[in-house]
Amino acid sequence: EAGVTQFPSHSVIEKGQTVTLRCDPISGHDNLYWYRRVMGKEIKFLLHFVKESKQDESGMPNNRFLAERTGGTYSTLKVQPAELEDSGVYFCASSQFLADTQYFGPGTRLTVL
Amino acid sequence: AQSVTQLGSHVSVSEGALVLLRCNYSSSVPPYLFWYVQYPNQGLQLLLKYTSAATLVKGINGFEAEFKKSETSFHLTKPSAHMSDAAEYFCAVTPTQGGSEKLVFGKGTKLTVNP
């Protein structure tokens, strides 16, 4: 069974540009989460989808971040326009409905110059 | 609000020595507790979890952790370190004892194993 995959693995962009990160969860997992780790700090929750609906987006930093999960399968996280403080590693995780174990992808390392 | 404190951002042990990584949490209700490990250039992998059953939890690769409610702790141990244990370890909690909850992480502890 394939695990959670994320694309790209690395992205380097200039301040003000737009970047879109993609996450493909494990097949059949209704729950999809986005987390972010800024260098030197803890991994922080961004948002949670149940199928295509946003269950909890309390961790989204501001309106420059837009997450979608059309059709309840893969998800995208768009940052527009990117700022220097957006640099970090973005993790995606998925889990079965009502399950307590989340399975993480390898992350996307975003660098904003 | 829940929080997790991992004492020691870096821990160094000799191969064959005891590994002890500390995790304390604050929560108004008993949470679920997790330890994840991240090997270089890989994603987070679940080591073990406490979900209100046995307080001593055994995980993969010889690791175990004990939930101590009175101390609000969930320390991770392994009797004998192996070189392959070198990685970053994260303790995490969920706000309540339920599924499909967001995780609140500690800052992580990097474990170095010396030959």
Interface residues (C-beta under 8 A of the other chain):
Chain A: G3 V4 N31 Y33 Y35 K41 E42 I43 K44 F45 H48 V50 Q55 D56 G59 F91 A93 S95 F97 L98 A99 D100 T101 Q102 Y103 F104 G105 P106 G107
Chain B: V4 Y32 Y36 N41 Q42 G43 L44 Q45 L46 K49 T51 F90 A92 T94 G98 G99 S100 E101 K102 L103 V104 F105 G106 K107 G108
